[in-house]
Amino acid sequence: MISRKAMNWPDRSNKVKTRESCAIKIGLVDKICLETHLQKCTEKAAREFGEKDPAAFASIKKLLGSQLADAIKAREKQSILDFVDIWYSEQTWKNLQGKQIHS
């Protein structure tokens, strides 16, 4: 749960609706609240979650979060491959040859 103000999003625009639905769709947040209602929304959500069976809740959260986690893992793998390609590139090693480390 997050407030629109915290995300620096105006209350009414197509862009906001798109961002909100994207954040909700990928599981980043489950609800967007106006900042003036954030405390009440948070308290209500905490009460609702507290009433749920812990094992069932954990299982559902894991299931719902797995798609997001998989997407993050896929990007992380590509990010590491990109870093390795850059680090071991000829240009990087040429740049490092001219550097001196002082302690």
C-alpha positions in Angstrom: 0.0 0.0 0.0 1.3 3.4 -0.9 0.0 6.9 -1.2 -0.2 8.8 -4.5 1.8 11.7 -3.0 4.6 9.3 -1.9 4.9 8.3 -5.6 4.6 11.9 -6.6 1.6 11.0 -8.8 -1.3 13.5 -9.3 -4.8 12.3 -8.4 -6.3 12.3 -11.8 -4.7 11.5 -15.1 -4.5 8.6 -17.6 -0.8 8.2 -16.7 -1.6 7.7 -13.0 -4.2 5.1 -13.8 -1.8 3.3 -16.0 1.0 3.4 -13.3 -1.4 2.3 -10.6 -2.8 -0.6 -12.6 0.8 -1.6 -13.5 2.0 -1.5 -9.9 -1.0 -3.5 -8.8 -0.9 -6.0 -11.7 2.7 -7.0 -11.1 2.2 -7.2 -7.3 4.3 -4.3 -6.3 1.4 -2.9 -4.3 -2.1 -4.1 -3.6 -3.8 -0.8 -3.2 -3.2 2.9 -3.9 -4.6 5.3 -1.4 -4.7 9.1 -1.1 -2.2 10.3 1.4 -5.1 11.7 3.6 -6.5 8.1 3.9 -3.2 6.2 4.1 -3.2 5.7 7.8 -6.8 4.4 7.8 -6.1 2.1 4.8 -3.0 0.8 6.5 -4.7 0.0 9.7 -7.6 -1.7 8.0 -5.2 -3.8 5.9 -3.2 -4.8 9.0 -6.4 -5.9 10.8 -7.5 -7.9 7.8 -4.1 -9.6 7.4 -4.0 -10.3 11.1 -7.2 -12.2 10.9 -6.0 -14.6 8.2 -4.5 -18.1 8.8 -0.8 -17.5 8.8 0.1 -20.6 6.8 -2.6 -19.9 4.2 -1.6 -16.3 4.0 2.1 -17.2 3.5 1.2 -19.7 0.8 -0.9 -17.2 -1.1 1.6 -14.4 -0.9 4.4 -16.8 -2.1 2.2 -17.9 -5.0 1.2 -14.3 -6.0 4.7 -13.0 -5.5 6.4 -15.7 -7.6 5.7 -14.0 -10.9 7.3 -10.8 -9.7 10.2 -12.7 -8.2 10.8 -14.6 -11.4 10.8 -11.3 -13.4 13.3 -9.8 -11.0 15.5 -12.9 -11.2 15.5 -12.9 -15.0 16.5 -9.2 -15.1 19.2 -9.9 -12.4 20.7 -12.7 -14.5 20.9 -10.4 -17.6 22.3 -7.6 -15.5 25.1 -9.8 -14.2 25.9 -11.0 -17.8 26.0 -7.4 -19.0 28.4 -6.5 -16.1 30.7 -9.4 -16.9 30.8 -8.4 -20.6 31.7 -4.8 -19.7 34.2 -5.7 -17.0 36.1 -8.1 -19.2 35.9 -6.0 -22.3 39.1 -4.9 -23.9 38.2 -1.2 -23.4 37.8 -1.7 -19.6 41.1 -3.5 -19.3 42.9 -0.8 -21.3 41.4 1.8 -18.9 42.5 -0.2 -15.8 46.1 -0.5 -17.0 46.6 3.2 -16.6 45.3 3.3 -13.0 47.4 3.3 -9.9 46.0 2.3 -6.5 47.3 4.5 -3.6 46.9 3.5 0.0 
